[in-house]
Amino acid sequence: MSRYSMKMGKCKITGVHLFATYVHCYHYVPLHLGGSDKFSNLRILHKEVHRLIHSTLKETIDVLRSKFGITEPMVKLINQYRNKCGLEPI
């Protein structure tokens, strides 16, 4: 909750204000890769943006990019997150 409050309820990638039903607290460095639950490793994301970060299907990626109007600066940030998970850039 403190990360959500600090970011004024906005998604780290899109900047869109999130209602509670859309909030996902994301581990920047995944737990299975040595990340922790520390405040500094947590990010607030829209649940569908979280899905986009982990998607491997081109169709899903294209739909979510279109839905959120993902810009090139957003893609760069998404790809940083994907890199931390060992995924290919979009």
GIGI-V936007 format. One record per backbone hydrogen bond with DSSP energy under -0.5 kcal/mol. CO is the residue of the C=O (numbers start at 0). NH is the residue of the N-H. E is the energy in kcal/mol with one decimal. If there is no record, write none. Layout:
co->CO nh->NH e->E
co->CO nh->NH e->E
//
This chain:
co->0 nh->4 e->-2.6
co->1 nh->5 e->-2.6
co->2 nh->6 e->-2.0
co->3 nh->8 e->-3.0
co->4 nh->7 e->-1.7
co->6 nh->9 e->-1.6
co->8 nh->17 e->-3.5
co->10 nh->14 e->-1.9
co->15 nh->10 e->-2.4
co->18 nh->21 e->-2.4
co->18 nh->22 e->-0.6
co->19 nh->22 e->-1.0
co->21 nh->46 e->-2.3
co->23 nh->25 e->-0.8
co->23 nh->44 e->-2.7
co->25 nh->27 e->-0.8
co->25 nh->42 e->-2.3
co->27 nh->29 e->-0.7
co->29 nh->32 e->-1.5
co->29 nh->34 e->-2.7
co->30 nh->33 e->-1.8
co->37 nh->40 e->-2.0
co->38 nh->41 e->-1.5
co->40 nh->27 e->-3.2
co->42 nh->25 e->-3.5
co->42 nh->44 e->-0.6
co->43 nh->11 e->-3.1
co->44 nh->23 e->-2.6
co->45 nh->48 e->-0.6
co->45 nh->49 e->-2.3
co->46 nh->50 e->-1.6
co->47 nh->51 e->-2.0
co->48 nh->52 e->-2.3
co->49 nh->53 e->-1.4
co->50 nh->54 e->-1.0
co->51 nh->54 e->-0.6
co->55 nh->57 e->-0.5
co->56 nh->60 e->-2.4
co->57 nh->61 e->-2.9
co->58 nh->62 e->-2.2
co->59 nh->63 e->-2.5
co->60 nh->64 e->-2.6
co->61 nh->65 e->-2.1
co->62 nh->66 e->-2.6
co->63 nh->67 e->-2.0
co->64 nh->68 e->-0.6
co->64 nh->69 e->-2.4
co->65 nh->68 e->-0.8
co->70 nh->74 e->-2.4
co->71 nh->75 e->-2.2
co->72 nh->76 e->-1.6
co->73 nh->77 e->-2.9
co->74 nh->78 e->-2.9
co->75 nh->79 e->-1.4
co->76 nh->80 e->-1.9
co->77 nh->81 e->-2.7
co->78 nh->82 e->-2.4
co->79 nh->83 e->-1.7
co->80 nh->84 e->-1.0
co->81 nh->84 e->-0.6
co->81 nh->86 e->-2.9
co->82 nh->85 e->-1.5
//
